[in-house]
Amino acid sequence: MAIEKVDALVVGGGQAGIAMSEHLGLAGLSHLVLEKKRIAERWRSERWDSLVANGPAWHDRFPGLTFDDAPDAFVHKEAVADYFEAYARKINAPVRTGVEVTRVTPLERRHGFRAETSEGIIEAETIIAATGAFQVPVFPKLIPETPGLTQIHSTAYRNPEQLDDGAVLVIGAGSSGVQIAEELMNSGRKTYLSVGSHNRPPRSYRGRDFCWWLGVLNKWDAEFVPGSEHVTIAVSGANGGHTIDFRKLADRGMTLLGMTRSCENGVLAFSDDLAENINAGDENYLSLLDEADAYIEAYGLDLPPEPEARNIGPDPECVANPLLELNLKEAGINTVIWATGFVRDYSWLEVNSFDETGAPIHQRGVSSVPGVYFLGLPWQTRRGSSFIWGVWYDAKYLTDHIVKQRNYRLFEPAAQ
């Protein structure tokens, strides 16, 4: 059987893979996008039922297609997945679903790579790893398996009804953790939330969504600062969108806890850092309000004042006198949900372009190995890189680099 050959092979059919296909097509490069499941599969099967996009429809999209939803709406996850399928059809993206790439190795003594897939061998001059950084759920083995206690990652959570009766502990207070915890509390569950360091932007301020503020203040284009990749963002588009205020969640009955540290004999220990984490989130929130006010003043914008947005309530009891230990059984906790993020998995890509931790070695997505590219990484080129619109611009940058390198090779002498 003849080996199929293309200029570029894109591995992953989510937002990164579809964005890459558009730019490769416009550049006239033959390519394939291989996706082991369905287009944008994680939106469909690895997120909870009520999830919506964290940015409004006018913002979290590609330039070439709008959502059917109202511009200010927060689009449901199924509609987001449908959007990417529609976009793939719009650009005639050569996507093959149900095809898994199991191994990629460099060709010997010539440019290009050999990809072993579930449907045969493909050779490509260029490989684009468009699987992003959110591949394998992080599931710390901190709490031993215990009869009567269910532990799941946030990717396995669907709705409150799936869980056993009893209280729930959510560990991790980024966007996923805090939204899941709030949904559980609203359903009548006694809910505990372990809160680490985080940024806490306003959902909107003075009539404009925080996505707009980050844009006009040029924060989406902020470049990487060491350590910033570890900061979670607590923001929500649920129920029409609202600002996450941990103090208000506690006032409504949620018990906040510091960072989860250890477990012994069914008793969890927490760091004494809850107030510090809450206060740091408040500082981040207020600093954005300050910058927004200064922008409005500098440009004379007619946006209504919102002084009440600066009202920070008193520390609730669980923050003023935090629990440092919690007996899971005595608290009636029958479920622990780990909203602790993901780790990367590039085990299929056998090239010398990773550091000792497995992180890609790259500059703006351009690998240290010629012909290998990464797309969809947090802070790949800027703060917005891992967001829907941001990955589209990063894909254009990578395509321009691929074309430039191909043009250089036109003057390369023939191999012996």
LOTIBA-364663 format. One record per atom (N, C-alpha, C): x, z, y. Coordinates in steps of 0.001 Angstrom, whole numbers, padded with zeros to 6 digits, always signed. Each point is the difference from the previous one (the first is absolute). Layout:
# LOTIBA-364663
XZY ...
***
This chain:
# LOTIBA-364663
+000844+000000-001203 -000844+000000+001203 +000877+000000+001250 -000313-000884+000936 +000794-000091+001226 -000157+001260+000832 +001064+000416+000648 -000030+001184+000855 -000574-000384+001361 -000968+000748+000442 -000607-000248+001308 +000972+000429+001097 +000106-000830+001047 +000928+000294+001085 -000703-000079+001346 +000300+000960+000870 -000557+000024+001356 +001093+000423+000971 -000252-000282+001283 +000957+000462+001011 +000004+001529+000101 -001189+000602-000050 -000101+001445+000194 -001040+000591-000936 +000317+001153-000547 -000929+000737-000842 -000314+001329+000684 -001279+000213+000262 -000465+001230+000636 -000600+000889-001073 +000516+001217-000122 -000484+000934-001016 -000892+001025+000678 -001296-000073-000287 -000963+000904+000603 -001029-000766+000805 -001281+000229-000301 -001066-000736+000667 -000881+000876+000859 +000601+000958+000675 -000727+000794+000979 +000170-000593+001378 -000134+000840+001022 +000081-000514+001365 +001353-000635+000280 +001071+000545-000558 +001326-000562+000243 +000146-001374-000651 -000445-000109-001249 +000135-001276-000695 -000813-001113+000634 -001212+000315+000461 -000840-001020+000636 +000594-000416+001339 +000488+000975+000769 +000649-000332+001280 +001213-000889-000223 +000808+000320-001021 +001196-000783-000279 -000370-001418-000387 -001059-000144-000791 -000424-001335-000436 -000383-000873+001186 -000686+000592+000987 -000394-000807+001154 +001211-000582+000710 +000996+000807+000237 +001164-000477+000752 +000866-000946-000824 +000143+000277-001299 +000751-000926-000853 -000677-001364-000036 -001331+000012-000081 -000733-001264-000008 +000173-000775+001284 -000084+000697+001131 +000177-000660+001292 +001408-000573+000147 +000968+000631-000669 +001380-000483+000060 +000255-001137-000997 -000988-000335-000810 +000151-001091-000947 +000772+000364-001253 +000074+001282-000329 +000747+000446-001180 -000942+000145-001191 +000366-000599-001110 -000799+000178-001214 +000161+001438-000477 -001102+000619-000406 +000080+001404-000385 -001171+000383-000881 +000148+001140-000648 -001065+000621-000780 -000086+001466+000390 -001223+000524-000042 -000224+001432+000168 -000541+000516-001327 +000725+000909-000623 -000425+000552-001280 -000502+001424+000192 -001184+000275-000505 -000621+001317+000099 -000460+000420-001399 +000437+001160-000454 -000288+000392-001379 -001463+000376-000223 -000732+000303+001073 -001423+000309-000151 -000810-000958+000864 -000713+000531+000997 -000770-000830+000922 +000625+000066+001389 -000338-000939+000849 +000455+000051+001387 -000458+001315+000623 +000928+000669+000668 -000294+001280+000671 -000606+001020-000953 +000511+000054-001214 -000566+000850-001040 -000046+001473+000390 +001028+000485+000669 +000041+001441+000292 -001152+000428+000901 -000441-000889+000885 -001155+000329+000828 -001236+000225-000869 -000105-000711-001105 -001204+000076-000822 +000035+001163-000992 +001085+000138-000738 -000025+000902-001156 +000898+001217+000114 +000749+000131+001082 +000897+001146+000112 -000284+000844+001239 -001221-000095+000506 -000379+000785+001173 -001404+000571-000217 -000360+001018+000760 -001289+000652-000190 -001135-000869+000530 -001212+000309-000471 -001152-000873+000226 -000318-000208+001477 +000125+001040+000807 -000448-000081+001389 +001083-000444+000975 +001170-000357-000510 +001122-000332+000883 -000323-001171+000918 +000381+000144+001258 -000047-001103+000961 +001386-000156+000610 +000231-001128+000629 +001270-000220+000690 +000161+001028+001113 +001237+000393+000251 +000264+001003+001036 +000102-000596+001399 -000021-001318+000095 -000003-000661+001301 -001251-000842+000138 -000460-000250+001222 -001219-000796+000196 +000195-001454-000407 -001131-000674-000237 +000036-001369-000522 +000720-000970+000933 -000074+000227+001301 +000663-000919+000923 +001513+000094-000102 +000492+001127-000536 +001441+000251-000024 +000615-000240-001369 -000596+000566-001058 +000601-000043-001331 -000388-001282-000729 +000591-001109+000424 -000298-001307-000595 +001147-000954+000276 -000046-001157-000645 +000934-001075+000291 -000527-000804+001192 +000881-000694+000711 -000457-000747+001181 -000990-001120-000309 +000051-000560-001210 -000778-001198-000280 -001408+000206-000497 -000465+001258-000134 -001341+000224-000541 -000499+001369+000443 -001247+000041+000460 -000599+001274+000383 -000842+000539-001158 -000313+001282+000067 -000920+000604-000959 -001427-000337+000395 -000903+000071-000982 -001415-000173+000288 -000571+001213+000728 +000655+001150-000148 -000468+001227+000643 +000174-000084+001515 -000691+000883+000706 +000152+000097+001451 +001450+000324+000334 +000512-000482+001124 +001419+000194+000332 +000458+001455-000024 -000856+000930+000407 +000402+001407+000049 -000285+000754-001292 -000531-000683-001010 -000336+000657-001261 +001266+000275-000809 -000091+001001-000872 +001062+000292-000955 -000462-000544-001350 +000685-001030-000462 -000491-000826-001111 +000156+000726-001334 -001042-000058-000834 +000045+000611-001324 +001043-000696-000874 +000554+000758-000927 +001115-000494-000816 -000338-001277-000762 -001215-000115-000512 -000364-001212-000742 -000012-001212+000924 -000458+000203+001230 -000007-001103+000962 +001419-000382+000406 +000909+000971+000011 +001402-000315+000293 +000573-000878-001101 -000255+000363-001263 +000478-000818-001115 -000628-001391+000034 -001300-000057+000300 -000664-001304+000128 +000650-000848+001096 +000406+000664+001072 +000635-000698+001126 +001273-000711-000465 +000821+000689-000779 +001250-000614-000438 -000254-001138-000991 -001030+000150-000828 -000351-001111-000885 -000466-001207+000821 -000799+000266+001037 -000471-001091+000865 +001161-000635+000749 +000941+000817+000423 +001143-000544+000727 +000839-000888-000910 +000159+000443-001251 +000768-000808-000951 -000663-001362-000206 -001322-000004-000065 -000710-001278-000139 +000159-000843+001263 -000064+000649+001146 +000087-000712+001279 +001318-000756+000130 +001085+000607-000438 +001318-000623+000155 +000436-000739-001262 -000898-000048-000997 +000327-000649-001283 +001260+000601-000618 +000058+001315+000015 +001175+000679-000546 +000082-000229-001513 +001161-000403-000502 +000162-000222-001441 +000192+001322-000747 -001090+000769-000107 +000040+001309-000636 -000410-000119-001458 +000758+000623-000865 -000366+000103-001412 -000202+001482-000321 -001208+000352-000313 -000297+001387-000325 +000091+000220-001510 +000150+001260-000375 +000144+000331-001413 +001336-000383-000581 +000976-000231+000862 +001346-000379-000446 +000986+001065+000453 +000662+000632-000941 +000956+001067+000319 +001432-000514-000074 +000778+000331+001010 +001425-000306-000006 +000718+001175-000643 +000676-000247-001096 +000641+001080-000747 +001494+000117+000259 +000607-001117+000430 +001459+000045+000219 +000428-001154+000881 +000867+000287+000963 +000592-001044+000845 +001508+000196-000008 +000729-001060-000318 +001468+000047-000031 +000558-001209+000734 +001211+000128+000574 +000620-001145+000680 +000410-001080-001003 -000087-001249+000432 +000520-001100-000803 +001521+000016+000065 +000619-000506-001033 +001457+000006-000044 +000575-001214+000724 +000941+000248+000887 +000788-001023+000681 -000845-000994+000801 -001184+000417+000412 -000801-000824+000898 -001019+000890+000702 -000502-000506+001096 -000980+000762+000753 -001305+000123-000781 -000635+001131+000158 -001324+000143-000583 -000091+001115-001013 -001209+000141-000553 -000309+001123-000871 -000909-000462-001133 +000095+000710-001088 -000843-000232-001173 -000997+001148-000091 -001275-000319+000029 -001046+001012-000097 -000692-000115-001345 +000023+001087-000740 -000732+000068-001255 -001362+000602+000290 -001049-000714-000369 -001359+000453+000280 -000812+000033-001291 -001177+000569+000099 -000886+000072-001166 -000501-001371-000415 +000250-001040+000830 -000432-001351-000339 +001148-000997-000024 +001222+000508-000150 +001125-000908-000127 +001072+000199+001054 +000948-000932+000029 +001167+000076+000870 -000223-000842+001255 +000396+000553+001135 -000041-000728+001266 +001364+000155+000663 +000534-001091+000531 +001234+000054+000778 -000330-000239+001472 +000645+000781+000851 -000254-000096+001440 +001298+000210+000755 +000158-000732+001089 +001167+000205+000851 -000066+001357+000697 -001210+000438+000296 -000198+001214+000781 -001018+000902-000678 +000260+001297+000020 -000923+001004-000522 -000438+000900+001141 -001308+000160+000170 -000516+000944+001003 -000744+001099-000732 +000536+001204+000045 -000651+001163-000607 -001033+000519+000992 -001261-000393-000222 -001083+000345+000919 -000900+001079-000592 +000601+000871-000792 -000763+001079-000630 -000073+001239+000880 +000691-000021+001137 -000050+001138+000912 +000696+001218-000549 -000256+001130+000637 +000667+001243-000396 -000954+000981-000666 -001272-000369-000142 -001001+000937-000527 -000384-000446-001402 +000915+000210-000939 -000153-000574-001335 -000339+001041-001067 +000799+001039-000102 -000184+001011-001047 -000400+001325+000639 -001165+000536-000355 -000429+001267+000610 +000982+001137-000274 +000249+000801+001021 +000836+001194-000145 -000885+001131-000504 +000329+000505-001171 -000803+001055-000635 +000948+001130-000383 +000288+000901+000931 +000958+001076-000294 -000437+000852-001189 +000950+000324-000843 -000283+000843-001165 +000201+001474+000364 -000653+000391+001060 +000164+001363+000507 -000902+000985-000731 -001235-000422-000252 -000975+000865-000657 -000084-000397-001466 +000310+000903-000929 -000056-000347-001424 -001420-000379-000420 -000101-000771-001062 -001317-000305-000557 -000679+001306-000396 -001232+000154+000483 -000721+001258-000184 -001414-000299-000467 -000459+000651-001059 -001384-000215-000444 -000982+000304+001139 -000948-000894+000195 -001002+000199+001038 +000412-000465+001375 +001240-000489+000131 +000487-000499+001296 +000334-001478-000126 -000652-000819+000810 +000262-001439+000016 +000888-000339+001182 +001053-000767-000259 +000883-000459+001065 -000015-001529+000021 -000279-000570+001174 +000009-001452+000145 +000716-000374+001291 +000488-001229+000049 +000541-000545+001241 -001152-000559+000817 +000208-000152+001297 -001062-000516+000863 -000461-001392-000429 +000862-000769-000680 -000394-001330-000465 -001075+000061-001074 -000132+001145-000670 -001006+000144-001056 -001289+000634+000512 +000007+000481+001225 -001204+000606+000571 -000967-001093+000437 -001295+000183-000317 -001010-000960+000408 -001075+000629+000886 -000528+001153-000401 -001055+000661+000757 -000139+001427-000494 -000692+000861+000741 -000136+001396-000421 -000701+000167-001341 -000931-000911-000340 -000778+000143-001216 +000836-000156-001264 +001164-000652+000094 +000814-000192-001194 +000704+001283-000425 +000108+000967+000907 +000786+001201-000257 -000846+001079-000675 +000692+000846-000770 -000655+001165-000575 -000490+000919+001113 -000980+000830-000333 -000467+000985+000973 +001155+000917+000401 -000115+000580+001183 +001010+000947+000453 +000707-000476+001245 +000905+000845+000477 +000762-000297+001203 +001077-001038-000296 +000490-000624+001081 +001015-001050-000113 +001142+000298+000952 +001221-000197-000487 +001190+000070+000837 +000552-001401+000175 +000135-000438+001254 +000626-001288+000312 +001379+000288+000569 +001020-000598-000581 +001377+000228+000430 +000485-001264+000712 +000255+000131+001299 +000410-001136+000814 -001054-000313+001036 +000384+000003+001275 -000982-000134+001081 +000272-001211+000872 +000442-001096-000621 +000026-001261+000714 -001410-000562+000048 -000112-001272+000320 -001332-000586+000144 -000823+000118-001282 +000614-000271-001163 -000748+000076-001253 -000421+001431-000292 +000932+000937+000063 -000300+001378-000363 -001062+000624+000870 +000123-000197+001310 -000960+000651+000896 -001374-000642-000110 -000076-001307-000218 -001304-000641-000162 -000681+000441-001290 +000767+000093-001084 -000570+000456-001268 -000459+001450+000122 +000831+000838+000614 -000357+001412+000153 -001271+000157+000833 -000110-000778+001070 -001192+000104+000838 -001244-000480-000747 +000138-001064-000791 -001141-000472-000780 -000447+001063-000996 +000962+000661-000642 -000341+001046-000964 -000687+001175+000684 +000514+000395+001156 -000630+001100+000732 -001415-000373+000420 -000184-001220+000468 -001329-000444+000429 -000991-000042-001161 +000519-000150-001219 -000877-000032-001172 -000406+001390-000457 +000541+001019+000644 -000339+001373-000352 +001046+000706-000829 +001105-000653-000277 +001076+000615-000785 +000813+000974+000850 +000421+001096-000601 +001018+000836+000630 +001310-000767-000111 +000623-000238+001150 +001153-000901+000041 +001196+000665+000658 +001138-000122-000657 +001277+000463+000527 +000864-001235+000272 +000778+000053+001088 +000849-001139+000367 +001381+000497+000377 +001004-000481-000730 +001401+000335+000274 +000540-000991+001021 +000423+000515+001161 +000347-000828+001158 +001503+000062+000267 +000645-001156+000008 +001407-000082+000370 +000155-000559+001399 +001204-000460+000332 +000245-000587+001313 -000743-001319+000107 -000476-000304+001195 -000827-001190+000174 -000077-000373+001472 -000367-001255+000246 -000423-000428+001331 -001522-000032+000018 -000572+000298+001173 -001461+000097+000088 -000469-000720+001260 -000137-001311-000052 -000445-000724+001191 -001494+000187+000235 -000470-000185+001224 -001444-000007+000229 -000598-001263-000613 -001203+000120-000555 -000659-001202-000502 -000241-000965+001151 -000466+000557+001107 -000143-000790+001215 +000208+000923+001185 +000314-000582+001141 +000202+000780+001219 -000382-000852+001201 -000824+000561+000827 -000470-000666+001213 -000563-001393-000298 -000746-000060-001102 -000717-001220-000341 +000782-001055-000737 +001226+000316-000422 +000811-000985-000728 +000544+000623-001281 -000044-000776-001100 +000505+000469-001281 +001509+000229+000061 +000476+000914-000842 +001434+000299+000026 +000841-001214-000377 -000553-000927-000798 +000747-001225-000318 +000297-000787+001267 -000966-000031+000912 +000211-000679+001279 +001051+000728+000818 -000090+001322+000023 +000991+000759+000776 +001414-000208-000540 +000158+000019-001312 +001340-000222-000550 +000508-001392+000336 -000937-000950+000143 +000405-001352+000374 +000467-000099+001435 -000836+000446+000952 +000370-000159+001408 +001177+000888+000371 +000182+001108-000714 +001148+000860+000256 +001243-000451-000762 -000116-001127-000700 +001108-000621-000732 +000545+000882-001125 -000871+000818-000578 +000445+000880-001075 -000050-000679-001372 -000845-001003-000154 -000006-000714-001271 +001331-000713-000232 +000667-000384+001089 +001272-000711-000121 +001202+000937+000049 -000252+001307-000040 +001120+000943-000038 +000842-000251-001238 +001321+000049+000166 +000889-000237-001127 +000256+001285-000769 +000510-000167-001202 +000175+001108-000921 +000959+001061+000545 -000398+001252-000155 +000849+001153+000289 +000133+000785-001299 +001206+000336-000447 +000145+000715-001278 -000903+001224-000068 -000747+000106-001106 -000927+001098-000197 -001439-000355+000298 -000214-001046+000798 -001366-000336+000401 -000820-000553-001164 +000664-000509-001046 -000749-000539-001127 -000688+001102-000801 +000385+001246+000231 -000573+001107-000760 -001137+000702+000730 -000307-000418+001209 -001050+000651+000770 -001347-000626-000332 -000932+000831-000467 -001328-000503-000307 -000861-000005+001257 -001036-000840-000019 -000911-000113+001137 -001390+000409-000449 -000568+000970+000687 -001351+000467-000300 -000969-000690+000944 -000693-001025-000511 -000960-000749+000805 -001100-000491-000928 -001184-000209+000525 -001109-000372-000861 -000939-000989+000681 -000445-000987-000788 -001052-000899+000446 -001337+000342-000638 -000043+001063-000809 -001210+000372-000726 -001123+000380+000953 -001223-000337-000416 -001198+000358+000767 +000071-000486+001447 +000512-001199+000175 +000097-000564+001341 +001281+000334+000725 +000853+000795-000626 +001283+000356+000606 -000081+001269+000815 +000987+000891-000189 +000068+001221+000792 +001418+000545-000052 +000317+000783+001019 +001319+000628+000063 +000087+001115-001029 +001114+000058-000706 +000228+001088-000945 +000475+001229+000771 -000765+001070-000102 +000359+001270+000640 -000040+001064-001087 +001167+000428-000449 +000062+000943-001111 -000661+001332+000341 +000085+000414+001251 -000657+001242+000383 -001510-000095-000183 -000572-001147+000371 -001445-000171-000154 -000392-000066-001472 +000841-000600-000821 -000279-000013-001430 -000025+001425-000554 +000934+000820+000459 +000020+001400-000444 -001222+000753+000503 -000405-000273+001231 -001190+000658+000543 -001248-000344-000809 +000009-001178-000618 -001154-000422-000799 +000075+000490-001447 +001080+000689-000350 +000057+000609-001326 +001160-000410-000878 +000802-000966+000430 +001144-000397-000805 +001113+001022+000159 +000641+000356-001108 +001128+000919+000042 +001294-000794+000034 +000746+000148+001084 +001271-000704+000155 +001132+000863-000545 +000977-000674-000582 +001158+000663-000591 +001264-000717+000461 +001128+000679-000077 +001272-000634+000321 +000443-000934-001122 +001216-000478+000102 +000540-000892-001021 +000023+000710-001349 -000434-000701-001039 +000015+000553-001352 +001442+000056-000496 +000405+001210-000438 +001419+000214-000311 +000273+000173-001483 -000793+000818-000694 +000289+000291-001406 -001255+000530-000676 +000076+000102-001319 -001117+000529-000777 +000553+000841-001147 -000563+001188-000169 +000422+000876-001092 -001207+000777-000498 -000272-000168-001293 -001112+000709-000637 -001333-000251+000713 -000205-001233+000394 -001259-000358+000626 -000126+000399+001449 +001078+000490+000595 -000015+000399+001404 +000883-000958+000796 -000607-000684+000975 +000757-000913+000854 +000586+000763+001171 +001231-000361+000369 +000655+000573+001175 +000123-001082+001062 -000228+000390+001266 +000029-000941+001114 +001016+000449+001044 +000604-000978+000661 +000929+000307+001081 -000762+000590+001186 +000700+000827+000746 -000610+000609+001198 +000208-000927+001186 -000520-001225-000132 +000238-001020+001027 -001292-000629+000512 -001141+000571-000358 -001266-000630+000359 -000183-000086+001507 +000168+001120+000703 -000179-000005+001457 +000992-000962+000659 +001219-000013-000499 +001014-000909+000552 -000419-001458-000179 -000519-000341-001176 -000423-001372-000260 -001204-000386+000853 -000951+000923+000138 -001182-000267+000819 +000394-000189+001460 +000871+000875+000494 +000420-000087+001403 +000778-001277+000283 +000846-000404-000936 +000767-001238+000194 -000937-001204+000042 -001056+000025-000828 -000988-001070+000046 -000726-000031+001335 -000302+001194+000543 -000643+000075+001319 +000905-000582+001082 +001285+000307-000077 +000944-000522+000993 +000035-001524-000045 -000014-000553-001207 -000022-001448-000136 -001273-000582+000611 -001104+000637-000254 -001298-000422+000532 +000002+000037+001526 +000418+001110+000565 -000026+000152+001456 +000988-000932+000691 +001125-000276-000651 +000987-000895+000619 -000556-001408+000155 -000820-000438-000965 -000599-001326+000121 -001026-000022+001123 -000751+001091+000159 -000933+000080+001126 +000746-000077+001328 +001146+000672+000082 +000797-000039+001233 +000437-001424+000316 +000482-000706-001006 +000472-001367+000219 -001162-000925+000368 -001151+000225-000631 -001167-000817+000328 -000445+000232+001439 -000028+001270+000429 -000387+000301+001383 +000968-000639+000986 +001288+000060-000313 +000999-000588+000890 -000172-001516+000081 -000326-000628-001111 -000218-001451-000025 -001204-000372+000858 -001081+000769-000154 -001211-000258+000783 +000277+000134+001495 +000743+001031+000355 +000330+000229+001407 +000900-001107+000533 +000983-000409-000800 +000961-001001+000463 -000653-001349+000254 -001011-000339-000791 -000604-001329+000112 -001411+000031+000571 -000425+001156+000464 -001278+000115+000673 -001188-000407-000846 +000017+000347-001294 -001066-000406-000906 -001258+000840+000201 -001121-000647-000122 -001284+000676+000160 -000471+000501-001365 +000594+001069-000466 -000372+000626-001266 -000418+001445+000291 -001130+000443-000524 -000545+001311+000369 +000904+001150-000426 +000172+001005+000861 +000778+001179-000383 -000628+000680-001219 +000816+000672-000769 -000481+000714-001191 +000724+001341-000109 -000217+000895+000965 +000736+001269+000009 -000246+000852-001229 -001188-000123-000617 -000305+000823-001171 +000881-000341-001197 +000610-001190+000035 +000886-000384-001106 +001216+000906-000088 +000320+000690+001069 +001176+000876+000016 -000316+001429-000437 -001246+000256-000318 -000365+001353-000418 +000486+000256-001429 +000935+000901-000120 +000508+000415-001304 -000555+001387-000288 -000768+000107-001063 -000640+001266-000314 +000978+001054-000489 -000448+001240-000100 +000850+001081-000505 +000302-000184-001481 +001060+000631-000441 +000342-000086-001415 -001085+000661-000844 -000536-000704-000981 -000927+000640-000931 +000737+001026-000857 -000750+000818-000689 +000595+001087-000776 +001033-000495-001000 -000281-001141-000671 +000934-000468-001032 +001309-000503+000578 +000024-000281+001325 +001239-000401+000659 +000703+001219+000593 -000777+000898+000612 +000576+001205+000602 +000595+000917-001063 -000668+000093-001153 +000474+000850-001097 -000038-000806-001293 +000950-000905-000154 -000066-000944-001118 +000222+000651-001355 -000675-000563-000994 +000255+000414-001375 +001352-000543-000445 +000813+000846-000539 +001297-000435-000513 -000011-000122-001521 -001048+000558-000613 -000183-000133-001439 -001474-000225-000292 -000279-000705-001081 -001382-000278-000373 -000094-000059-001517 -000799+000885-000557 -000267-000015-001440 -001099-001025-000248 +000351-001082-000670 -000939-001106-000175 -001273+000432-000719 +000142+000795-001035 -001174+000412-000763 -000891+000910+000814 +000596+000978+000694 -000795+000920+000802 -000698-000706+001159 +000623-001073+000510 -000605-000762+001092 -001063-000975-000501 -000147-000095-001316 -000992-000903-000570 +000385-001459+000098 +001299-000285+000132 +000477-001382+000129 +000113-000633-001383 -000806-001020-000236 +000018-000709-001275 +000620-001384+000098 +000268-000445+001249 +000583-001335+000198 +001081+000061+001071 +001139-000622-000277 +001061-000188+000995 +000187-001496+000185 -000079-000444+001253 +000208-001412+000324 +001308-000129+000758 +000913-000760-000551 +001310-000210+000611 -000047-001234+000899 -000088+000215+001297 +000050-001097+000973 +001421-000071+000544 +000910-000261-000900 +001437+000141+000279 +000731-001341+000050 -000750-001078+000156 +000653-001274+000257 +000490-000706-001244 +000976-000877+000228 +000458-000922-001030 +001524-000144+000056 +000542-000510-001083 +001406-000404-000021 +000050-001481-000380 +001084-000623+000318 +000174-001431-000273 +000436-000208-001451 -000234-001193-000493 +000452-000375-001342 +000380-001475+000016 +001287-000232+000061 +000524-001362-000051 +000797-000213-001283 -000403+000671-001072 +000762-000090-001250 +000029-001421-000547 -000977-000815+000397 -000062-001392-000466 +000990-000911+000706 +000522+000459+001139 +000875-000844+000826 +001454+000410-000232 +000689-000735-000860 +001343+000372-000440 +001058-000678+000875 +000116+000496+001217 +001018-000467+000935 +000661+001216+000620 +001193-000206+000522 +000767+001108+000555 -000349+000177+001477 -001249+000442+000240 -000452+000142+001373 -000761+001309+000211 +000424+001041-000743 -000664+001293+000101 +001034+001106+000093 -000359+001047+000739 +000916+001131+000087 -000205+000930-001181 +000681+001143+000025 -000038+000907-001148 -001381+000602-000236 -000879-000026+001004 -001356+000524-000154 -000988-001073-000420 +000443-001238-000078 -000892-001094-000335 -000621-000677+001200 +000391+000424+001205 -000545-000608+001220 +000676-001348+000256 -000755-000990+000460 +000606-001306+000292 +001048+000094+001107 +001096-000702-000170 +001006-000151+001055 -000340-001294+000733 -000394+000110+001248 -000472-001180+000721 +000131+000210+001504 -000099-001089+000720 -000136+000021+001449 -001249-000791+000339 -001012+000688+000499 -001268-000631+000365 -000610-000780-001159 +000201+000505-001222 -000551-000642-001179 +000908-001012-000661 +001115-000315+000636 +000967-000945-000567 +000981+000791-000850 -000009-000257-001290 +000817+000759-000939 +001486-000261+000192 +000790+000910-000540 +001453-000211-000027 +000383-001069-001015 -000923-000381-000878 +000223-001080-000962 -000645-001271+000545 +000766-001063+000240 -000587-001232+000534 -001150-000500-000872 -001102-000345+000662 -001143-000543-000716 -001039+001027-000402 +000287+001289+000217 -000949+001066-000332 -000535+000617+001288 -001315+000167+000064 -000640+000551+001197 -001019+001058-000405 -000232+000944+000902 -000993+001048-000208 -001036-000072+001115 -001242+000272-000350 -001075-000065+000988 -001002+001122-000253 -000504+000574+001088 -001009+001053-000097 +000562+001396-000006 +001282+000155+000341 +000612+001321+000005 -000349+000748+001284 -000186+001316-000074 -000176+000773+001228 +001230-000143+000893 -000230-000227+001269 +001079-000132+000977 +000958-001142-000350 -000505-001047-000645 +000877-001111-000366 +000672-000606+001225 -000782-000270+001021 +000579-000448+001267 -000445+000887+001154 -001154+000658-000177 -000585+000802+001075 -001022+000965-000597 -000542+000829+000853 -000997+000977-000453 -001202-000663-000672 -000402-001159+000480 -001190-000660-000526 +000209-000814-001254 +001196+000033-000583 +000327-000928-001090 -000893+000106-001226 -000415+001199-000365 -000769+000149-001234 -001499-000104+000235 -000406-000287+001244 -001408-000184+000308 -000380-001480-000168 -001300-000262-000097 -000458-001358-000319 +000565-001026+000962 -000176+000236+001298 +000470-000989+000970 +001526-000037+000058 +000642+001159-000202 +001456+000064+000105 +000700-000788-001080 -000543+000036-001219 +000646-000708-001095 -000066-001509+000222 -001031-000480+000702 -000120-001432+000290 +001171-000477+000859 +000368+000784+000999 +001118-000371+000870 +001336+000130-000723 +000130+000993-000858 +001232+000125-000774 +000157-001178-000959 -001124-000477-000557 +000059-001154-000903 +000492-001243+000734 -000397-000152+001234 +000482-001141+000790 +001507+000098+000228 +000467+001223+000292 +001437+000182+000213 +000781-000374-001262 -000487+000444-001159 +000703-000310-001246 -000017-001500-000280 -001127-000641+000248 -000081-001446-000230 +000981-000747+000890 +000085+000389+001253 +000964-000638+000904 +001425+000171-000527 +000296+001178-000554 +001348+000242-000546 +000244-000866-001234 -001004-000122-000852 +000132-000826-001205 +000280-001453+000378 -000740-000529+000957 +000190-001386+000441 +001395-000179+000592 +000422+000952+000799 +001327-000089+000614 +001092-000047-001065 -000101+000849-001011 +001024+000022-001051 -000031-001279-000829 -001175-000546-000239 -000099-001269-000738 +000676-001123+000784 -000160+000019+001308 +000642-001035+000822 +001514+000097-000054 +000532+001233-000039 +001443+000149-000148 +000475-000588-001326 -000806+000178-001046 +000443-000466-001337 -000001-001520-000108 -000648-000686+000957 +000061-001457-000024 +001434-000500+000171 +000847+000818+000618 +001386-000379+000232 +000962+000644-000985 -000559+000566-001066 +000834+000677-000998 +000559-001036-000959 +001275+000097-000368 +000565-000962-000956 -000629+000178-001374 +000033-001051-000792 -000595+000049-001344 +000801+000954-000870 -000674+000641-000934 +000666+000908-000935 +000814-000794-001003 +001065+000593-000434 +000857-000673-000995 -000553+000198-001405 
***
